Amino acid sequence: MTNDSTHHDDHLFEQVCAKHSVKPEVVSELLKIEREYQLQNKRHGIYDRLRECIQGSVQAEERRD
């Protein structure tokens, strides 16, 4: 059952990303950054890290075009 749930979650995640034209890898990286800062009282630097991740993704897309 866990494998089915994981497969369903993965499929849903990919559908949501596709619907919003966002690469799943980018969203996964953003979530990873959020989790790293989640339990910290002061989340100093999180916006810089999120911005870097997004800018890197945008720049990579621009190079492909």
N, CA, C and O atoms as a GROMACS GRO file, in nm:
protein
  260
    1MET      N    1   0.081  -0.120   0.000
    1MET     CA    2   0.000   0.000   0.000
    1MET      C    3   0.086   0.127   0.000
    1MET      O    4   0.052   0.224  -0.067
    2THR      N    5   0.195   0.126   0.074
    2THR     CA    6   0.282   0.244   0.079
    2THR      C    7   0.336   0.277  -0.060
    2THR      O    8   0.343   0.394  -0.097
    3ASN      N    9   0.373   0.175  -0.135
    3ASN     CA   10   0.425   0.197  -0.269
    3ASN      C   11   0.319   0.262  -0.358
    3ASN      O   12   0.350   0.352  -0.436
    4ASP      N   13   0.193   0.217  -0.346
    4ASP     CA   14   0.084   0.277  -0.422
    4ASP      C   15   0.063   0.423  -0.382
    4ASP      O   16   0.041   0.508  -0.468
    5SER      N   17   0.070   0.450  -0.254
    5SER     CA   18   0.053   0.587  -0.204
    5SER      C   19   0.165   0.675  -0.256
    5SER      O   20   0.141   0.788  -0.300
    6THR      N   21   0.287   0.626  -0.251
    6THR     CA   22   0.401   0.702  -0.299
    6THR      C   23   0.388   0.729  -0.448
    6THR      O   24   0.414   0.840  -0.494
    7HIS      N   25   0.348   0.628  -0.523
    7HIS     CA   26   0.329   0.645  -0.667
    7HIS      C   27   0.220   0.748  -0.694
    7HIS      O   28   0.235   0.834  -0.781
    8HIS      N   29   0.111   0.741  -0.620
    8HIS     CA   30   0.001   0.837  -0.636
    8HIS      C   31   0.049   0.978  -0.602
    8HIS      O   32   0.019   1.073  -0.675
    9ASP      N   33   0.122   0.992  -0.492
    9ASP     CA   34   0.173   1.124  -0.451
    9ASP      C   35   0.268   1.180  -0.558
    9ASP      O   36   0.260   1.298  -0.592
   10ASP      N   37   0.356   1.095  -0.608
   10ASP     CA   38   0.450   1.140  -0.712
   10ASP      C   39   0.375   1.185  -0.837
   10ASP      O   40   0.408   1.287  -0.896
   11HIS      N   41   0.275   1.109  -0.875
   11HIS     CA   42   0.196   1.143  -0.994
   11HIS      C   43   0.122   1.275  -0.973
   11HIS      O   44   0.120   1.359  -1.063
   12LEU      N   45   0.062   1.293  -0.858
   12LEU     CA   46  -0.010   1.416  -0.826
   12LEU      C   47   0.086   1.535  -0.826
   12LEU      O   48   0.053   1.642  -0.878
   13PHE      N   49   0.202   1.517  -0.767
   13PHE     CA   50   0.305   1.622  -0.763
   13PHE      C   51   0.343   1.663  -0.905
   13PHE      O   52   0.353   1.782  -0.935
   14GLU      N   53   0.365   1.566  -0.991
   14GLU     CA   54   0.402   1.596  -1.130
   14GLU      C   55   0.288   1.666  -1.204
   14GLU      O   56   0.313   1.756  -1.284
   15GLN      N   57   0.164   1.627  -1.177
   15GLN     CA   58   0.049   1.692  -1.240
   15GLN      C   59   0.038   1.839  -1.198
   15GLN      O   60   0.015   1.927  -1.282
   16VAL      N   61   0.055   1.865  -1.070
   16VAL     CA   62   0.046   2.003  -1.020
   16VAL      C   63   0.158   2.087  -1.080
   16VAL      O   64   0.136   2.201  -1.121
   17CYS      N   65   0.277   2.032  -1.084
   17CYS     CA   66   0.390   2.106  -1.143
   17CYS      C   67   0.363   2.137  -1.290
   17CYS      O   68   0.386   2.248  -1.336
   18ALA      N   69   0.314   2.038  -1.364
   18ALA     CA   70   0.285   2.057  -1.506
   18ALA      C   71   0.176   2.162  -1.525
   18ALA      O   72   0.184   2.246  -1.615
   19LYS      N   73   0.074   2.156  -1.441
   19LYS     CA   74  -0.036   2.252  -1.452
   19LYS      C   75   0.014   2.396  -1.438
   19LYS      O   76  -0.039   2.487  -1.502
   20HIS      N   77   0.114   2.415  -1.355
   20HIS     CA   78   0.166   2.549  -1.329
   20HIS      C   79   0.297   2.577  -1.403
   20HIS      O   80   0.364   2.677  -1.377
   21SER      N   81   0.332   2.488  -1.496
   21SER     CA   82   0.453   2.504  -1.580
   21SER      C   83   0.579   2.523  -1.497
   21SER      O   84   0.662   2.610  -1.526
   22VAL      N   85   0.593   2.441  -1.395
   22VAL     CA   86   0.711   2.446  -1.308
   22VAL      C   87   0.774   2.307  -1.309
   22VAL      O   88   0.704   2.206  -1.298
   23LYS      N   89   0.905   2.304  -1.321
   23LYS     CA   90   0.974   2.175  -1.321
   23LYS      C   91   0.970   2.114  -1.181
   23LYS      O   92   0.995   2.182  -1.082
   24PRO      N   93   0.937   1.985  -1.172
   24PRO     CA   94   0.932   1.918  -1.041
   24PRO      C   95   1.065   1.926  -0.966
   24PRO      O   96   1.066   1.932  -0.843
   25GLU      N   97   1.175   1.926  -1.038
   25GLU     CA   98   1.307   1.934  -0.973
   25GLU      C   99   1.325   2.066  -0.899
   25GLU      O  100   1.386   2.070  -0.792
   26VAL      N  101   1.271   2.174  -0.956
   26VAL     CA  102   1.282   2.306  -0.894
   26VAL      C  103   1.198   2.310  -0.766
   26VAL      O  104   1.244   2.359  -0.662
   27VAL      N  105   1.076   2.260  -0.775
   27VAL     CA  106   0.989   2.258  -0.657
   27VAL      C  107   1.051   2.171  -0.548
   27VAL      O  108   1.048   2.207  -0.431
   28SER      N  109   1.106   2.057  -0.587
   28SER     CA  110   1.171   1.969  -0.489
   28SER      C  111   1.287   2.040  -0.419
   28SER      O  112   1.304   2.027  -0.298
   29GLU      N  113   1.366   2.114  -0.496
   29GLU     CA  114   1.478   2.188  -0.437
   29GLU      C  115   1.429   2.298  -0.343
   29GLU      O  116   1.487   2.319  -0.237
   30LEU      N  117   1.322   2.368  -0.383
   30LEU     CA  118   1.266   2.472  -0.297
   30LEU      C  119   1.214   2.412  -0.166
   30LEU      O  120   1.232   2.470  -0.059
   31LEU      N  121   1.149   2.298  -0.175
   31LEU     CA  122   1.099   2.230  -0.055
   31LEU      C  123   1.214   2.182   0.033
   31LEU      O  124   1.206   2.187   0.156
   32LYS      N  125   1.321   2.137  -0.030
   32LYS     CA  126   1.439   2.094   0.046
   32LYS      C  127   1.498   2.210   0.125
   32LYS      O  128   1.533   2.196   0.242
   33ILE      N  129   1.507   2.325   0.061
   33ILE     CA  130   1.558   2.445   0.129
   33ILE      C  131   1.467   2.481   0.245
   33ILE      O  132   1.514   2.511   0.355
   34GLU      N  133   1.337   2.480   0.222
   34GLU     CA  134   1.240   2.512   0.328
   34GLU      C  135   1.257   2.417   0.446
   34GLU      O  136   1.256   2.461   0.561
   35ARG      N  137   1.272   2.289   0.419
   35ARG     CA  138   1.288   2.191   0.528
   35ARG      C  139   1.415   2.217   0.609
   35ARG      O  140   1.417   2.198   0.730
   36GLU      N  141   1.521   2.260   0.540
   36GLU     CA  142   1.647   2.289   0.610
   36GLU      C  143   1.629   2.402   0.712
   36GLU      O  144   1.693   2.402   0.817
   37TYR      N  145   1.543   2.496   0.682
   37TYR     CA  146   1.523   2.612   0.768
   37TYR      C  147   1.402   2.598   0.861
   37TYR      O  148   1.380   2.683   0.947
   38GLN      N  149   1.325   2.494   0.844
   38GLN     CA  150   1.195   2.479   0.910
   38GLN      C  151   1.200   2.493   1.062
   38GLN      O  152   1.114   2.560   1.119
   39LEU      N  153   1.294   2.432   1.127
   39LEU     CA  154   1.295   2.430   1.273
   39LEU      C  155   1.383   2.538   1.336
   39LEU      O  156   1.402   2.540   1.457
   40GLN      N  157   1.435   2.626   1.253
   40GLN     CA  158   1.521   2.732   1.306
   40GLN      C  159   1.436   2.849   1.354
   40GLN      O  160   1.337   2.885   1.291
   41ASN      N  161   1.476   2.907   1.466
   41ASN     CA  162   1.404   3.024   1.518
   41ASN      C  163   1.419   3.142   1.424
   41ASN      O  164   1.322   3.213   1.394
   42LYS      N  165   1.540   3.163   1.378
   42LYS     CA  166   1.566   3.271   1.282
   42LYS      C  167   1.605   3.205   1.151
   42LYS      O  168   1.699   3.125   1.144
   43ARG      N  169   1.531   3.239   1.049
   43ARG     CA  170   1.553   3.175   0.919
   43ARG      C  171   1.635   3.266   0.828
   43ARG      O  172   1.607   3.280   0.709
   44HIS      N  173   1.737   3.328   0.887
   44HIS     CA  174   1.823   3.421   0.814
   44HIS      C  175   1.884   3.352   0.692
   44HIS      O  176   1.947   3.247   0.704
   45GLY      N  177   1.865   3.412   0.577
   45GLY     CA  178   1.926   3.360   0.455
   45GLY      C  179   1.833   3.276   0.368
   45GLY      O  180   1.868   3.242   0.255
   46ILE      N  181   1.716   3.240   0.420
   46ILE     CA  182   1.629   3.152   0.343
   46ILE      C  183   1.584   3.219   0.213
   46ILE      O  184   1.580   3.153   0.109
   47TYR      N  185   1.549   3.346   0.216
   47TYR     CA  186   1.502   3.412   0.095
   47TYR      C  187   1.612   3.422  -0.009
   47TYR      O  188   1.586   3.411  -0.129
   48ASP      N  189   1.735   3.442   0.034
   48ASP     CA  190   1.847   3.444  -0.059
   48ASP      C  191   1.864   3.308  -0.126
   48ASP      O  192   1.885   3.300  -0.247
   49ARG      N  193   1.855   3.201  -0.048
   49ARG     CA  194   1.869   3.066  -0.104
   49ARG      C  195   1.755   3.034  -0.198
   49ARG      O  196   1.778   2.975  -0.304
   50LEU      N  197   1.632   3.071  -0.162
   50LEU     CA  198   1.518   3.046  -0.251
   50LEU      C  199   1.533   3.126  -0.381
   50LEU      O  200   1.508   3.074  -0.489
   51ARG      N  201   1.574   3.251  -0.368
   51ARG     CA  202   1.595   3.336  -0.485
   51ARG      C  203   1.702   3.278  -0.577
   51ARG      O  204   1.684   3.274  -0.699
   52GLU      N  205   1.812   3.232  -0.520
   52GLU     CA  206   1.920   3.172  -0.599
   52GLU      C  207   1.870   3.048  -0.674
   52GLU      O  208   1.904   3.028  -0.791
   53CYS      N  209   1.791   2.967  -0.608
   53CYS     CA  210   1.737   2.847  -0.671
   53CYS      C  211   1.648   2.884  -0.789
   53CYS      O  212   1.659   2.827  -0.897
   54ILE      N  213   1.560   2.980  -0.768
   54ILE     CA  214   1.467   3.022  -0.874
   54ILE      C  215   1.544   3.087  -0.989
   54ILE      O  216   1.517   3.058  -1.106
   55GLN      N  217   1.638   3.175  -0.956
   55GLN     CA  218   1.714   3.242  -1.061
   55GLN      C  219   1.796   3.142  -1.141
   55GLN      O  220   1.808   3.154  -1.263
   56GLY      N  221   1.853   3.043  -1.073
   56GLY     CA  222   1.929   2.940  -1.143
   56GLY      C  223   1.842   2.863  -1.240
   56GLY      O  224   1.885   2.829  -1.351
   57SER      N  225   1.721   2.834  -1.200
   57SER     CA  226   1.627   2.763  -1.286
   57SER      C  227   1.588   2.847  -1.406
   57SER      O  228   1.581   2.796  -1.518
   58VAL      N  229   1.562   2.974  -1.383
   58VAL     CA  230   1.523   3.064  -1.492
   58VAL      C  231   1.639   3.078  -1.590
   58VAL      O  232   1.618   3.073  -1.711
   59GLN      N  233   1.759   3.096  -1.540
   59GLN     CA  234   1.875   3.110  -1.627
   59GLN      C  235   1.900   2.984  -1.709
   59GLN      O  236   1.937   2.992  -1.826
   60ALA      N  237   1.880   2.868  -1.648
   60ALA     CA  238   1.897   2.743  -1.721
   60ALA      C  239   1.794   2.731  -1.833
   60ALA      O  240   1.826   2.684  -1.943
   61GLU      N  241   1.671   2.773  -1.807
   61GLU     CA  242   1.566   2.772  -1.909
   61GLU      C  243   1.601   2.867  -2.023
   61GLU      O  244   1.582   2.834  -2.140
   62GLU      N  245   1.652   2.984  -1.990
   62GLU     CA  246   1.687   3.083  -2.092
   62GLU      C  247   1.799   3.032  -2.182
   62GLU      O  248   1.799   3.058  -2.302
   63ARG      N  249   1.894   2.958  -2.125
   63ARG     CA  250   2.003   2.903  -2.205
   63ARG      C  251   1.952   2.796  -2.302
   63ARG      O  252   2.007   2.780  -2.411
   64ARG      N  253   1.848   2.724  -2.261
   64ARG     CA  254   1.792   2.621  -2.348
   64ARG      C  255   1.716   2.680  -2.466
   64ARG      O  256   1.709   2.620  -2.574
   65ASP      N  257   1.658   2.798  -2.444
   65ASP     CA  258   1.577   2.861  -2.550
   65ASP      C  259   1.668   2.924  -2.648
   65ASP      O  260   1.621   2.983  -2.746
   0.00000   0.00000   0.00000
